[in-house]
C-alpha cells in the first residue's frame, strides 16, 4: 500500500501536513484533490493486489466528494453504491433494522419466549445491524431523537405494546433495563476516540484528528457543520472534560473504558 500510494502523486494538504490515505484494519480511505487523480491509483491498487492474490471488492468501494464546489456533487456512485453522510446512513440503517424486527415478529416477538430471551436475541441479532459504523457518525439533535425513537419502537414490538396503549418510554426502558440507543453510540464513539488517541503521534488518523486549520482558512457563512470531532466534544462535556484532557486520560485504557461505558450502563 505504501509503495503504491507513494508512486502516485495523490493526497490532500491540510495546513502544513499532507495525507494520502487513512487505513483501519482492512478498510482503506484514499485521499485526492481531484477525481481524475483518484481513478488511476484505484486501478493501480487493484493490479498490485491481483499480483499478490488479493482482490479489491468493488461492490464495497465508494467515492465521496467533500467540499463546496458547485460543479461537484456531494456523492459519486461507484458500482451502484453511494455514500452521503451520517444522516442518510442512519436512515438506511433504521430501515434495515425495522425490516429485521418485522421479519421476526410472528416467530419470536409474539411467541411465548421469556422477555429475557427475547432481549438476548434483540441485543445479539438486531442491535448490531443498526450499530454497524455508528461510532463514526456525527449526530445532530434531530438524528438523536430519531435514533431513540427507533429503539422505543423495537422494544415496544418486543414487549407486544400496541401504539394505542399509553405506556411511558421510561417505563419501557425500566422494564427491559435497556439504555438509550444514543448512549450506546456515544460509548462506541468515545471508545474509538480513545483508540485513536493511543496511537503513535505519527499515525495519520491521529494527525488528521488533531491537526490545526491553516492560518488563512476561513469558515463559510452559515451554521457550522456538525463534525465527528464536534460530536466528541459534546460527549466530553458530559464528563466535564476538554479535548486535551481527554487525550491524556485516554492513555489509561482501563480508566477510559470505564468512563466511556458509564453512560451506556447508567442511562
C-alpha positions, 0 to 999 in steps of 0.5 A: 500500500505504501509503495503504491500510494507513494508512486502516485502523486495523490493526497490532500494538504491540510495546513502544513501536513499532507495525507494520502490515505487513512487505513483501519484494519482492512478498510482503506480511505484514499485521499485526492484533490481531484477525481481524475487523480483518484481513478488511476491509483484505484486501478493501480491498487487493484493490479498490485493486489491481483499480483499478490492474490488479493482482490479489491471488492468493488461492490464495497468501494465508494467515492465521496466528494467533500467540499463546496464546489458547485460543479461537484456533487456531494456523492459519486456512485461507484458500482451502484453504491453511494455514500452521503453522510451520517444522516442518510446512513442512519436512515438506511440503517433504521430501515434495515433494522425495522425490516429485521424486527418485522421479519421476526415478529410472528416467530419470536416477538409474539411467541411465548419466549421469556422477555429475557430471551427475547432481549438476548436475541434483540441485543445479539441479532438486531442491535448490531445491524443498526450499530454497524459504523455508528461510532463514526457518525456525527449526530445532530439533535434531530438524528438523536431523537430519531435514533431513540425513537427507533429503539422505543419502537423495537422494544415496544414490538418486543414487549407486544405494546400496541401504539394505542396503549399509553405506556411511558418510554421510561417505563419501557426502558425500566422494564427491559433495563435497556439504555438509550440507543444514543448512549450506546453510540456515544460509548462506541464513539468515545471508545474509538476516540480513545483508540485513536488517541493511543496511537503513535503521534505519527499515525495519520488518523491521529494527525488528521484528528488533531491537526490545526486549520491553516492560518488563512482558512476561513469558515463559510457563512452559515451554521457550522457543520456538525463534525465527528470531532464536534460530536466528541466534544459534546460527549466530553462535556458530559464528563466535564472534560476538554479535548486535551484532557481527554487525550491524556486520560485516554492513555489509561485504557482501563480508566477510559473504558470505564468512563466511556461505558458509564453512560451506556450502563447508567442511562 
